[in-house]
Amino acid sequence: MEWLGNITEIRGAEVKSVAVDVDNDITTVQWFMDYSHAEWGSKTYNQVAVQEWEGYKIVSETFYYGS
């Protein structure tokens, strides 16, 4: 949560797409993010989160970043 606490401005955040693999309990979420961070400055990028689920809980999440 340290990352979130250092956000000083959010200019945009949008889910662009979601894919679900029901057989393997995996989802992917493509995000667009545009924000300012106290330590990193202005950031604008696309991110993909790959989430592994057990029941209704995410048990593992990996992030991939691009511009």
PDB file of N, CA, C and O in Angstrom:
ATOM      1  N   MET A   1       0.800  -1.200   0.000  1.00  0.00           N
ATOM      2  CA  MET A   1       0.000   0.000   0.000  1.00  0.00           C
ATOM      3  C   MET A   1       0.844   1.267   0.000  1.00  0.00           C
ATOM      4  O   MET A   1       0.309   2.363  -0.166  1.00  0.00           O
ATOM      5  N   GLU A   2       2.154   1.136   0.184  1.00  0.00           N
ATOM      6  CA  GLU A   2       3.015   2.313   0.149  1.00  0.00           C
ATOM      7  C   GLU A   2       2.906   3.020  -1.195  1.00  0.00           C
ATOM      8  O   GLU A   2       2.886   4.250  -1.254  1.00  0.00           O
ATOM      9  N   TRP A   3       2.835   2.240  -2.281  1.00  0.00           N
ATOM     10  CA  TRP A   3       2.701   2.818  -3.616  1.00  0.00           C
ATOM     11  C   TRP A   3       1.469   3.716  -3.674  1.00  0.00           C
ATOM     12  O   TRP A   3       1.551   4.856  -4.132  1.00  0.00           O
ATOM     13  N   LEU A   4       0.343   3.212  -3.219  1.00  0.00           N
ATOM     14  CA  LEU A   4      -0.912   3.955  -3.268  1.00  0.00           C
ATOM     15  C   LEU A   4      -0.853   5.217  -2.417  1.00  0.00           C
ATOM     16  O   LEU A   4      -1.388   6.252  -2.815  1.00  0.00           O
ATOM     17  N   GLY A   5      -0.218   5.150  -1.263  1.00  0.00           N
ATOM     18  CA  GLY A   5      -0.115   6.306  -0.378  1.00  0.00           C
ATOM     19  C   GLY A   5       0.708   7.438  -0.953  1.00  0.00           C
ATOM     20  O   GLY A   5       0.579   8.578  -0.508  1.00  0.00           O
ATOM     21  N   ASN A   6       1.557   7.151  -1.939  1.00  0.00           N
ATOM     22  CA  ASN A   6       2.398   8.170  -2.558  1.00  0.00           C
ATOM     23  C   ASN A   6       1.804   8.758  -3.835  1.00  0.00           C
ATOM     24  O   ASN A   6       2.445   9.583  -4.486  1.00  0.00           O
ATOM     25  N   ILE A   7       0.597   8.350  -4.203  1.00  0.00           N
ATOM     26  CA  ILE A   7      -0.078   8.937  -5.363  1.00  0.00           C
ATOM     27  C   ILE A   7      -0.551  10.336  -4.976  1.00  0.00           C
ATOM     28  O   ILE A   7      -1.254  10.511  -3.981  1.00  0.00           O
ATOM     29  N   THR A   8      -0.155  11.329  -5.775  1.00  0.00           N
ATOM     30  CA  THR A   8      -0.548  12.714  -5.486  1.00  0.00           C
ATOM     31  C   THR A   8      -1.642  13.213  -6.417  1.00  0.00           C
ATOM     32  O   THR A   8      -2.347  14.165  -6.083  1.00  0.00           O
ATOM     33  N   GLU A   9      -1.793  12.589  -7.576  1.00  0.00           N
ATOM     34  CA  GLU A   9      -2.840  12.982  -8.526  1.00  0.00           C
ATOM     35  C   GLU A   9      -3.120  11.817  -9.463  1.00  0.00           C
ATOM     36  O   GLU A   9      -2.197  11.155  -9.937  1.00  0.00           O
ATOM     37  N   ILE A  10      -4.401  11.570  -9.728  1.00  0.00           N
ATOM     38  CA  ILE A  10      -4.800  10.575 -10.720  1.00  0.00           C
ATOM     39  C   ILE A  10      -5.485  11.321 -11.860  1.00  0.00           C
ATOM     40  O   ILE A  10      -6.527  11.949 -11.672  1.00  0.00           O
ATOM     41  N   ARG A  11      -4.884  11.243 -13.043  1.00  0.00           N
ATOM     42  CA  ARG A  11      -5.450  11.896 -14.217  1.00  0.00           C
ATOM     43  C   ARG A  11      -6.280  10.921 -15.051  1.00  0.00           C
ATOM     44  O   ARG A  11      -7.146  11.330 -15.824  1.00  0.00           O
ATOM     45  N   GLY A  12      -6.005   9.632 -14.885  1.00  0.00           N
ATOM     46  CA  GLY A  12      -6.767   8.636 -15.617  1.00  0.00           C
ATOM     47  C   GLY A  12      -6.404   7.229 -15.182  1.00  0.00           C
ATOM     48  O   GLY A  12      -5.244   6.935 -14.894  1.00  0.00           O
ATOM     49  N   ALA A  13      -7.397   6.370 -15.137  1.00  0.00           N
ATOM     50  CA  ALA A  13      -7.205   4.944 -14.865  1.00  0.00           C
ATOM     51  C   ALA A  13      -8.393   4.234 -15.504  1.00  0.00           C
ATOM     52  O   ALA A  13      -9.548   4.512 -15.179  1.00  0.00           O
ATOM     53  N   GLU A  14      -8.094   3.316 -16.413  1.00  0.00           N
ATOM     54  CA  GLU A  14      -9.164   2.679 -17.164  1.00  0.00           C
ATOM     55  C   GLU A  14      -8.819   1.219 -17.440  1.00  0.00           C
ATOM     56  O   GLU A  14      -7.704   0.898 -17.851  1.00  0.00           O
ATOM     57  N   VAL A  15      -9.782   0.351 -17.210  1.00  0.00           N
ATOM     58  CA  VAL A  15      -9.638  -1.047 -17.611  1.00  0.00           C
ATOM     59  C   VAL A  15      -9.933  -1.108 -19.104  1.00  0.00           C
ATOM     60  O   VAL A  15     -11.029  -0.756 -19.541  1.00  0.00           O
ATOM     61  N   LYS A  16      -8.951  -1.558 -19.885  1.00  0.00           N
ATOM     62  CA  LYS A  16      -9.090  -1.620 -21.339  1.00  0.00           C
ATOM     63  C   LYS A  16      -9.643  -2.965 -21.805  1.00  0.00           C
ATOM     64  O   LYS A  16     -10.405  -3.027 -22.770  1.00  0.00           O
ATOM     65  N   SER A  17      -9.256  -4.047 -21.113  1.00  0.00           N
ATOM     66  CA  SER A  17      -9.774  -5.364 -21.482  1.00  0.00           C
ATOM     67  C   SER A  17      -9.573  -6.341 -20.333  1.00  0.00           C
ATOM     68  O   SER A  17      -8.718  -6.152 -19.467  1.00  0.00           O
ATOM     69  N   VAL A  18     -10.385  -7.388 -20.351  1.00  0.00           N
ATOM     70  CA  VAL A  18     -10.308  -8.455 -19.347  1.00  0.00           C
ATOM     71  C   VAL A  18     -10.444  -9.784 -20.087  1.00  0.00           C
ATOM     72  O   VAL A  18     -11.285  -9.927 -20.974  1.00  0.00           O
ATOM     73  N   ALA A  19      -9.613 -10.749 -19.714  1.00  0.00           N
ATOM     74  CA  ALA A  19      -9.726 -12.109 -20.258  1.00  0.00           C
ATOM     75  C   ALA A  19      -9.789 -13.077 -19.085  1.00  0.00           C
ATOM     76  O   ALA A  19      -9.085 -12.909 -18.090  1.00  0.00           O
ATOM     77  N   VAL A  20     -10.640 -14.092 -19.210  1.00  0.00           N
ATOM     78  CA  VAL A  20     -10.845 -15.055 -18.131  1.00  0.00           C
ATOM     79  C   VAL A  20     -10.616 -16.469 -18.657  1.00  0.00           C
ATOM     80  O   VAL A  20     -11.188 -16.868 -19.671  1.00  0.00           O
ATOM     81  N   ASP A  21      -9.768 -17.220 -17.950  1.00  0.00           N
ATOM     82  CA  ASP A  21      -9.540 -18.638 -18.224  1.00  0.00           C
ATOM     83  C   ASP A  21     -10.177 -19.406 -17.065  1.00  0.00           C
ATOM     84  O   ASP A  21      -9.534 -19.649 -16.044  1.00  0.00           O
ATOM     85  N   VAL A  22     -11.428 -19.778 -17.233  1.00  0.00           N
ATOM     86  CA  VAL A  22     -12.195 -20.416 -16.160  1.00  0.00           C
ATOM     87  C   VAL A  22     -11.594 -21.762 -15.769  1.00  0.00           C
ATOM     88  O   VAL A  22     -11.576 -22.109 -14.588  1.00  0.00           O
ATOM     89  N   ASP A  23     -11.105 -22.519 -16.738  1.00  0.00           N
ATOM     90  CA  ASP A  23     -10.562 -23.853 -16.460  1.00  0.00           C
ATOM     91  C   ASP A  23      -9.328 -23.810 -15.564  1.00  0.00           C
ATOM     92  O   ASP A  23      -9.099 -24.731 -14.779  1.00  0.00           O
ATOM     93  N   ASN A  24      -8.530 -22.741 -15.677  1.00  0.00           N
ATOM     94  CA  ASN A  24      -7.292 -22.633 -14.899  1.00  0.00           C
ATOM     95  C   ASN A  24      -7.340 -21.559 -13.821  1.00  0.00           C
ATOM     96  O   ASN A  24      -6.324 -21.279 -13.185  1.00  0.00           O
ATOM     97  N   ASP A  25      -8.506 -20.952 -13.607  1.00  0.00           N
ATOM     98  CA  ASP A  25      -8.700 -19.924 -12.571  1.00  0.00           C
ATOM     99  C   ASP A  25      -7.707 -18.774 -12.711  1.00  0.00           C
ATOM    100  O   ASP A  25      -7.088 -18.353 -11.734  1.00  0.00           O
ATOM    101  N   ILE A  26      -7.562 -18.269 -13.945  1.00  0.00           N
ATOM    102  CA  ILE A  26      -6.645 -17.162 -14.219  1.00  0.00           C
ATOM    103  C   ILE A  26      -7.406 -16.060 -14.949  1.00  0.00           C
ATOM    104  O   ILE A  26      -8.197 -16.336 -15.851  1.00  0.00           O
ATOM    105  N   THR A  27      -7.166 -14.820 -14.557  1.00  0.00           N
ATOM    106  CA  THR A  27      -7.684 -13.672 -15.291  1.00  0.00           C
ATOM    107  C   THR A  27      -6.529 -12.753 -15.659  1.00  0.00           C
ATOM    108  O   THR A  27      -5.498 -12.723 -14.987  1.00  0.00           O
ATOM    109  N   THR A  28      -6.721 -12.007 -16.739  1.00  0.00           N
ATOM    110  CA  THR A  28      -5.781 -10.948 -17.094  1.00  0.00           C
ATOM    111  C   THR A  28      -6.583  -9.665 -17.246  1.00  0.00           C
ATOM    112  O   THR A  28      -7.691  -9.667 -17.780  1.00  0.00           O
ATOM    113  N   VAL A  29      -6.002  -8.572 -16.767  1.00  0.00           N
ATOM    114  CA  VAL A  29      -6.648  -7.266 -16.843  1.00  0.00           C
ATOM    115  C   VAL A  29      -5.653  -6.285 -17.441  1.00  0.00           C
ATOM    116  O   VAL A  29      -4.552  -6.111 -16.919  1.00  0.00           O
ATOM    117  N   GLN A  30      -6.045  -5.641 -18.544  1.00  0.00           N
ATOM    118  CA  GLN A  30      -5.204  -4.615 -19.157  1.00  0.00           C
ATOM    119  C   GLN A  30      -5.682  -3.250 -18.669  1.00  0.00           C
ATOM    120  O   GLN A  30      -6.855  -2.903 -18.807  1.00  0.00           O
ATOM    121  N   TRP A  31      -4.750  -2.477 -18.093  1.00  0.00           N
ATOM    122  CA  TRP A  31      -5.037  -1.152 -17.538  1.00  0.00           C
ATOM    123  C   TRP A  31      -4.299  -0.066 -18.303  1.00  0.00           C
ATOM    124  O   TRP A  31      -3.193  -0.289 -18.796  1.00  0.00           O
ATOM    125  N   PHE A  32      -4.904   1.103 -18.401  1.00  0.00           N
ATOM    126  CA  PHE A  32      -4.210   2.337 -18.767  1.00  0.00           C
ATOM    127  C   PHE A  32      -4.163   3.172 -17.500  1.00  0.00           C
ATOM    128  O   PHE A  32      -5.180   3.317 -16.822  1.00  0.00           O
ATOM    129  N   MET A  33      -2.991   3.730 -17.165  1.00  0.00           N
ATOM    130  CA  MET A  33      -2.850   4.543 -15.952  1.00  0.00           C
ATOM    131  C   MET A  33      -2.088   5.824 -16.267  1.00  0.00           C
ATOM    132  O   MET A  33      -1.115   5.818 -17.021  1.00  0.00           O
ATOM    133  N   ASP A  34      -2.550   6.919 -15.676  1.00  0.00           N
ATOM    134  CA  ASP A  34      -1.900   8.220 -15.815  1.00  0.00           C
ATOM    135  C   ASP A  34      -2.017   8.906 -14.459  1.00  0.00           C
ATOM    136  O   ASP A  34      -3.112   9.286 -14.046  1.00  0.00           O
ATOM    137  N   TYR A  35      -0.887   9.065 -13.763  1.00  0.00           N
ATOM    138  CA  TYR A  35      -0.922   9.610 -12.409  1.00  0.00           C
ATOM    139  C   TYR A  35       0.395  10.286 -12.059  1.00  0.00           C
ATOM    140  O   TYR A  35       1.376  10.182 -12.794  1.00  0.00           O
ATOM    141  N   SER A  36       0.402  10.981 -10.924  1.00  0.00           N
ATOM    142  CA  SER A  36       1.633  11.552 -10.366  1.00  0.00           C
ATOM    143  C   SER A  36       1.925  10.859  -9.048  1.00  0.00           C
ATOM    144  O   SER A  36       1.022  10.591  -8.255  1.00  0.00           O
ATOM    145  N   HIS A  37       3.204  10.572  -8.825  1.00  0.00           N
ATOM    146  CA  HIS A  37       3.667   9.860  -7.641  1.00  0.00           C
ATOM    147  C   HIS A  37       4.696  10.732  -6.933  1.00  0.00           C
ATOM    148  O   HIS A  37       5.531  11.358  -7.587  1.00  0.00           O
ATOM    149  N   ALA A  38       4.648  10.780  -5.624  1.00  0.00           N
ATOM    150  CA  ALA A  38       5.542  11.645  -4.844  1.00  0.00           C
ATOM    151  C   ALA A  38       7.017  11.352  -5.102  1.00  0.00           C
ATOM    152  O   ALA A  38       7.829  12.277  -5.110  1.00  0.00           O
ATOM    153  N   GLU A  39       7.380  10.098  -5.312  1.00  0.00           N
ATOM    154  CA  GLU A  39       8.784   9.729  -5.519  1.00  0.00           C
ATOM    155  C   GLU A  39       9.167   9.594  -6.993  1.00  0.00           C
ATOM    156  O   GLU A  39      10.306   9.881  -7.360  1.00  0.00           O
ATOM    157  N   TRP A  40       8.234   9.163  -7.841  1.00  0.00           N
ATOM    158  CA  TRP A  40       8.556   8.821  -9.227  1.00  0.00           C
ATOM    159  C   TRP A  40       8.142   9.880 -10.239  1.00  0.00           C
ATOM    160  O   TRP A  40       8.511   9.788 -11.410  1.00  0.00           O
ATOM    161  N   GLY A  41       7.379  10.888  -9.806  1.00  0.00           N
ATOM    162  CA  GLY A  41       6.917  11.918 -10.732  1.00  0.00           C
ATOM    163  C   GLY A  41       5.726  11.455 -11.554  1.00  0.00           C
ATOM    164  O   GLY A  41       4.960  10.590 -11.129  1.00  0.00           O
ATOM    165  N   SER A  42       5.578  12.043 -12.742  1.00  0.00           N
ATOM    166  CA  SER A  42       4.459  11.757 -13.626  1.00  0.00           C
ATOM    167  C   SER A  42       4.660  10.410 -14.327  1.00  0.00           C
ATOM    168  O   SER A  42       5.734  10.136 -14.862  1.00  0.00           O
ATOM    169  N   LYS A  43       3.625   9.580 -14.320  1.00  0.00           N
ATOM    170  CA  LYS A  43       3.680   8.259 -14.950  1.00  0.00           C
ATOM    171  C   LYS A  43       2.453   8.064 -15.842  1.00  0.00           C
ATOM    172  O   LYS A  43       1.322   8.304 -15.418  1.00  0.00           O
ATOM    173  N   THR A  44       2.687   7.630 -17.066  1.00  0.00           N
ATOM    174  CA  THR A  44       1.620   7.264 -17.991  1.00  0.00           C
ATOM    175  C   THR A  44       2.039   5.961 -18.659  1.00  0.00           C
ATOM    176  O   THR A  44       3.078   5.907 -19.316  1.00  0.00           O
ATOM    177  N   TYR A  45       1.244   4.918 -18.499  1.00  0.00           N
ATOM    178  CA  TYR A  45       1.622   3.637 -19.090  1.00  0.00           C
ATOM    179  C   TYR A  45       0.457   2.663 -19.136  1.00  0.00           C
ATOM    180  O   TYR A  45      -0.603   2.892 -18.553  1.00  0.00           O
ATOM    181  N   ASN A  46       0.688   1.577 -19.843  1.00  0.00           N
ATOM    182  CA  ASN A  46      -0.231   0.446 -19.877  1.00  0.00           C
ATOM    183  C   ASN A  46       0.343  -0.654 -19.004  1.00  0.00           C
ATOM    184  O   ASN A  46       1.559  -0.822 -18.912  1.00  0.00           O
ATOM    185  N   GLN A  47      -0.530  -1.389 -18.374  1.00  0.00           N
ATOM    186  CA  GLN A  47      -0.125  -2.468 -17.469  1.00  0.00           C
ATOM    187  C   GLN A  47      -1.058  -3.650 -17.684  1.00  0.00           C
ATOM    188  O   GLN A  47      -2.255  -3.474 -17.911  1.00  0.00           O
ATOM    189  N   VAL A  48      -0.507  -4.850 -17.611  1.00  0.00           N
ATOM    190  CA  VAL A  48      -1.322  -6.058 -17.617  1.00  0.00           C
ATOM    191  C   VAL A  48      -1.095  -6.774 -16.294  1.00  0.00           C
ATOM    192  O   VAL A  48       0.045  -7.005 -15.890  1.00  0.00           O
ATOM    193  N   ALA A  49      -2.180  -7.122 -15.627  1.00  0.00           N
ATOM    194  CA  ALA A  49      -2.118  -7.890 -14.385  1.00  0.00           C
ATOM    195  C   ALA A  49      -2.611  -9.303 -14.685  1.00  0.00           C
ATOM    196  O   ALA A  49      -3.701  -9.484 -15.228  1.00  0.00           O
ATOM    197  N   VAL A  50      -1.806 -10.301 -14.331  1.00  0.00           N
ATOM    198  CA  VAL A  50      -2.203 -11.703 -14.454  1.00  0.00           C
ATOM    199  C   VAL A  50      -2.508 -12.187 -13.043  1.00  0.00           C
ATOM    200  O   VAL A  50      -1.645 -12.169 -12.166  1.00  0.00           O
ATOM    201  N   GLN A  51      -3.743 -12.619 -12.840  1.00  0.00           N
ATOM    202  CA  GLN A  51      -4.214 -12.975 -11.501  1.00  0.00           C
ATOM    203  C   GLN A  51      -4.590 -14.454 -11.441  1.00  0.00           C
ATOM    204  O   GLN A  51      -5.325 -14.957 -12.291  1.00  0.00           O
ATOM    205  N   GLU A  52      -4.077 -15.135 -10.427  1.00  0.00           N
ATOM    206  CA  GLU A  52      -4.446 -16.529 -10.174  1.00  0.00           C
ATOM    207  C   GLU A  52      -5.418 -16.548  -8.999  1.00  0.00           C
ATOM    208  O   GLU A  52      -5.188 -15.895  -7.981  1.00  0.00           O
ATOM    209  N   TRP A  53      -6.492 -17.292  -9.148  1.00  0.00           N
ATOM    210  CA  TRP A  53      -7.574 -17.308  -8.166  1.00  0.00           C
ATOM    211  C   TRP A  53      -7.717 -18.673  -7.500  1.00  0.00           C
ATOM    212  O   TRP A  53      -7.466 -19.714  -8.107  1.00  0.00           O
ATOM    213  N   GLU A  54      -8.128 -18.637  -6.237  1.00  0.00           N
ATOM    214  CA  GLU A  54      -8.614 -19.812  -5.506  1.00  0.00           C
ATOM    215  C   GLU A  54      -9.930 -19.385  -4.886  1.00  0.00           C
ATOM    216  O   GLU A  54      -9.966 -18.553  -3.980  1.00  0.00           O
ATOM    217  N   GLY A  55     -11.010 -19.966  -5.387  1.00  0.00           N
ATOM    218  CA  GLY A  55     -12.325 -19.520  -4.939  1.00  0.00           C
ATOM    219  C   GLY A  55     -12.548 -18.081  -5.382  1.00  0.00           C
ATOM    220  O   GLY A  55     -12.445 -17.762  -6.567  1.00  0.00           O
ATOM    221  N   TYR A  56     -12.853 -17.221  -4.423  1.00  0.00           N
ATOM    222  CA  TYR A  56     -13.117 -15.816  -4.727  1.00  0.00           C
ATOM    223  C   TYR A  56     -11.967 -14.904  -4.333  1.00  0.00           C
ATOM    224  O   TYR A  56     -12.157 -13.696  -4.192  1.00  0.00           O
ATOM    225  N   LYS A  57     -10.774 -15.467  -4.152  1.00  0.00           N
ATOM    226  CA  LYS A  57      -9.616 -14.675  -3.725  1.00  0.00           C
ATOM    227  C   LYS A  57      -8.476 -14.787  -4.725  1.00  0.00           C
ATOM    228  O   LYS A  57      -8.207 -15.859  -5.268  1.00  0.00           O
ATOM    229  N   ILE A  58      -7.807 -13.654  -4.959  1.00  0.00           N
ATOM    230  CA  ILE A  58      -6.589 -13.654  -5.762  1.00  0.00           C
ATOM    231  C   ILE A  58      -5.463 -14.157  -4.869  1.00  0.00           C
ATOM    232  O   ILE A  58      -5.216 -13.594  -3.802  1.00  0.00           O
ATOM    233  N   VAL A  59      -4.777 -15.218  -5.301  1.00  0.00           N
ATOM    234  CA  VAL A  59      -3.688 -15.788  -4.497  1.00  0.00           C
ATOM    235  C   VAL A  59      -2.315 -15.434  -5.058  1.00  0.00           C
ATOM    236  O   VAL A  59      -1.303 -15.580  -4.373  1.00  0.00           O
ATOM    237  N   SER A  60      -2.284 -14.970  -6.303  1.00  0.00           N
ATOM    238  CA  SER A  60      -1.030 -14.545  -6.917  1.00  0.00           C
ATOM    239  C   SER A  60      -1.358 -13.514  -7.986  1.00  0.00           C
ATOM    240  O   SER A  60      -2.343 -13.650  -8.711  1.00  0.00           O
ATOM    241  N   GLU A  61      -0.522 -12.479  -8.078  1.00  0.00           N
ATOM    242  CA  GLU A  61      -0.738 -11.449  -9.093  1.00  0.00           C
ATOM    243  C   GLU A  61       0.620 -10.978  -9.602  1.00  0.00           C
ATOM    244  O   GLU A  61       1.497 -10.610  -8.821  1.00  0.00           O
ATOM    245  N   THR A  62       0.777 -10.995 -10.924  1.00  0.00           N
ATOM    246  CA  THR A  62       2.011 -10.547 -11.564  1.00  0.00           C
ATOM    247  C   THR A  62       1.669  -9.407 -12.510  1.00  0.00           C
ATOM    248  O   THR A  62       0.681  -9.472 -13.242  1.00  0.00           O
ATOM    249  N   PHE A  63       2.498  -8.355 -12.493  1.00  0.00           N
ATOM    250  CA  PHE A  63       2.251  -7.172 -13.316  1.00  0.00           C
ATOM    251  C   PHE A  63       3.294  -7.067 -14.420  1.00  0.00           C
ATOM    252  O   PHE A  63       4.482  -7.304 -14.199  1.00  0.00           O
ATOM    253  N   TYR A  64       2.829  -6.707 -15.610  1.00  0.00           N
ATOM    254  CA  TYR A  64       3.698  -6.453 -16.760  1.00  0.00           C
ATOM    255  C   TYR A  64       3.422  -5.033 -17.238  1.00  0.00           C
ATOM    256  O   TYR A  64       2.268  -4.651 -17.428  1.00  0.00           O
ATOM    257  N   TYR A  65       4.480  -4.256 -17.432  1.00  0.00           N
ATOM    258  CA  TYR A  65       4.351  -2.837 -17.752  1.00  0.00           C
ATOM    259  C   TYR A  65       4.888  -2.533 -19.136  1.00  0.00           C
ATOM    260  O   TYR A  65       5.822  -3.178 -19.612  1.00  0.00           O
ATOM    261  N   GLY A  66       4.286  -1.540 -19.776  1.00  0.00           N
ATOM    262  CA  GLY A  66       4.756  -1.032 -21.056  1.00  0.00           C
ATOM    263  C   GLY A  66       4.387   0.433 -21.175  1.00  0.00           C
ATOM    264  O   GLY A  66       3.772   1.004 -20.274  1.00  0.00           O
ATOM    265  N   SER A  67       4.756   1.026 -22.266  1.00  0.00           N
ATOM    266  CA  SER A  67       4.431   2.446 -22.443  1.00  0.00           C
ATOM    267  C   SER A  67       3.280   2.611 -23.405  1.00  0.00           C
ATOM    268  O   SER A  67       2.862   3.736 -23.681  1.00  0.00           O
TER     269      SER A  67
END
